[in-house]
Amino acid sequence: MSKTQNPPSICFVCDNALRYEQAQTFAEQQKLDLLKDKDSIHDLQLIFAEDHIELYDRQLNTSIYVDFVHGALAHRQQFGGGRGQAIAKAIGLKQGKNPNVLDVTAGLARDAYILATLGCRMTLVEKSPILCQLILDGINRGLNHEHSAHVLTDSFELHQQDAIDYLKNMTKDQYPDVVYLDPMFPERKKSALVKKDMQILQRLLGKDENNAMLLESALRYARERVVVKRPAHAPFLADKKPAASIHSKKTRYDIYLITTSATH
């Protein structure tokens, strides 16, 4: 029987006068310590730096943050292949068709941003208040840059809530065309490790036991399809066979088509 991993210890860090009130308010809301400097005790440390907020992992000695302006996302926005990308095909993007997409596992909002740049109106749901803080910080910085501002202004809506609760509380006119799920990838076996940013997310979020229930809820409330992102060789989520799958190099998008009788 495997040991249950203890949840990570988390604190907030801020030595910037302009950010301190923001950090203090959030720390009080979350009932977590606010320190002036990084320490050698807490596993994860949310750092309110002058120009961004990042989540530092003491064990890996590295950080993650959300950036819609520079780096991989900006490059992919410009050179990523547009609607020819596997994720775009899976979502059902076609000429003249820009579906409304509900991303119920927002994470670091990377896939949501790519879909928004391609014309989808994105609603993001993320249960973790810390991840929501990172996404909001990325949005606020992105609004100051022309290429990302129009995407984030017109096509991005973020909710901090349990995804199943959010789905249940929607009115019929709020049902999305597509529900997108990117559940935490299964743990790798042998020596292969997931990327460091995914390791940090796994440490922060722990193992999600509700994936089967989330898929069931998604199938109930999507108008047209549910798309589940999986590693290329992973089993189907909840052992439920999709109608079709679209493959990229390391990833598979499983597509579950909705029949009229499947939704309320």
N, C-alpha and C positions, 0 to 999 in steps of 0.2 A: 504494500500500500504506500503510495507516495505521500510525502509530507506536504501539509498545507503551508504555502508560503505566507509569511507575515506581510501585511501591507507595508509599503515603504513609509518611512518618516518624512514629512514634508514641512518645509518652512518657506517664508518669503524673505527676500533680501533687497534692501534699498538704501543706498547712501547718497541718492540724488535728491536735492531739496525740492526740485520741481515735480518729482514723481512721488514724493514721500506721502502726501495726503492720499493719493490714489492707492498706493500700496497699503497704507494703514487701514483705509476703509475696507479694502478687499480682505485683508488679513483678519479684521474683526468679524466680517461676514462669515468667513470660513473657519473662524476659531483656531487660527494657526499663528505660530510665532512670527514676528517680524524682526529681522536682524539687520545690523548695519553692514556686515560682511559675511561672505561664505564661511561655513564652518566645516568641521570634520565629523559631524554627528549625523546630520540629516541626509537621507539618501537622495531626495529630490529637492531642489531649491529653485523657487520661482524668482528670478532676478529682474527687478525693475531698473533697467539701465537707462541712460539718458535718451537714447534713440530707439530703443525697442524693449520688449519684454521677452525673456527667454527662460526655458526650463532646463536647468543644469542637473546632470546626473553625476553624482560624486564618484560612483564606482567606475563609470566609463570615462570620466573626466571630459565630457563633451556636453553641448547644449543643443536644443532644438528651438526654433522660433518660426513664425509664419511670415513669409515674404512674397508678396504678389508683384513686386516691382523689379527685383534683381534675381540673378541666379537661374535655377532650373526652370521655374515656372514662367519667368519672363521669356526665356529662350524657347520654351515649348509653345508659348502663346504665339511667338513669331514664326517658328520653324517646325512646329510639331506635326504637321501633316493635315491640319484642318479636319474636315469631316471624313477624311479617309482613315482616321485613327480607329482602332478597334473599339475603344470605349464609345465613340460617336456612333458607330454602326450598331453597337449593342443597345444604346439608348433609343435608337430609331430616328436619329437626325437625318432628314432628307431635305431636298430642295423645297423650300416653302413650308417646311414643318419644323417648328422649334418647340418641343414638348416642355411642359412644366415638370420639373424633376424635384422630388423630395429625397434628399440625402439623409438617411436616418442614422448614419454612422460617420459624422462629419470629420472626426479626427483632426488632421492639420489642414483640411479644406482644399487639398491639392486637386483631387479629381473634380470637386465642385467648381473650382475656379476655371479649370480647363473647359468644362462643359458650359460654363457661363460665357467664356470667350467665344464659344462656337454658336451662341445664340439661345441657349436654354435659360429659362428663368429658374433660378435655384433657391430652394428653401432648405436650410441646413438645420439638423437637430443634433445636438451633442449634450450628453448627460453631464460630462465632467466640467465643473465650473472653471477649472484651471485651463483646460483646452479651449473653452469659450473665451477666456481672457486672452489667450494667445491669438485666436482668430480675430477677435475684436481689435487687438493691437495691430495685426496685419492689415485689417480693413482700414483703420484710421490712417496708417501710413500710406496705404495704397490710394486713398482718396486725394492725396497731394500730388499724384502723378497722372498725367493725361491718359496714358495707355491703360492703366488699371482703373482709373476713377470712373470712367463711363460704365465699365463692367460691374464694378462694385456698387455703383449708385442704382443702376437699373435692374440688376439681375441677382442680387444677393440678399437673402434674409436669414438671420441666424436666431435660433431659439435654444435656450439652455433648458432641456427637459428630457425626461426618460422617453425614448422613442416610441415604445408601445403605448404609453399614456398619451403622447401627442397624436398618434394615429387614431386612437379611440375617441379623442375629443374633437376631431375635425367635423365640420359640417359637410354636407354632401357637395356643396359648391367649392369646398376647399380640397376635394380629392385630387391628387396629382395625376398627371398622365402616366408618370413613371416613378416608381420607388426604387432607389439605388441603395444597395447594401454592400459595404466593404468590411465584413467582420474580421476581427483580428485573425491573421494567418495562423494556422496550426504551428505548434512549436517544431522547429527543425530537429531532426535526429542526427546522430553522429557528430561530426565536428563542424558542420556548416552552421553558421550563425546568421540570423536575420540582420539587416542593416541596423546601425546604431540607433537611428531615429526610431525605428520600429521597436527596438529593445526598450527604449525609454518609454514609449507608449504602453508596451506590455507591462512594464513595471508600474506605471501610473494607474492603468485601468484594471489590471488583473485579468483573470480569465472570465470571459462572458459566458454565462450558463444559459442565456435567454435567446440564443441565435435561432433555434428552431421556432420558438414562439414569435420572434420578430419577423421571420419569414412568413409565418402563417398570417400575422396581422397585415404585413405588406401586401400579401396576395388578396386580402379582403378589401383593401382600400385603394389600391391602384386602379386607374381607369383602363390602362392599356397593357402595361407590362411591369414586371419586377426584374431588375438586373442585379445579379450577385457577382461580385468580383472574387475570384479565387486564385490561388497559385495554380500554375499550369497542370500539375499532376495531382492536385488535392481531390478528395472525394466531394461529391455534391453536398451542399449544405443540407443538414438534416436528412441526408440520403434521399432527397427529393429530386427526381430527374427533371431537367428543364426541357422546354420545347426545342431549344437550339443553344449552341455555344459558339462564341467567337473567340479566337485565340490570338494572342500576341506572343512575343518571345518567351516571357516568363509568367504570363498571366492569362487567365481564362475568364470570360464573361458569360455566365449562365443566364439565359433569357427565359422567363416564365411568362407566357402570354395569358392575358385575362379574358375569360369568356364573360358574356353579359351577365350571366347568372351568378358569377363569382363575387360581384360587388353588391353592396347594399342598394 
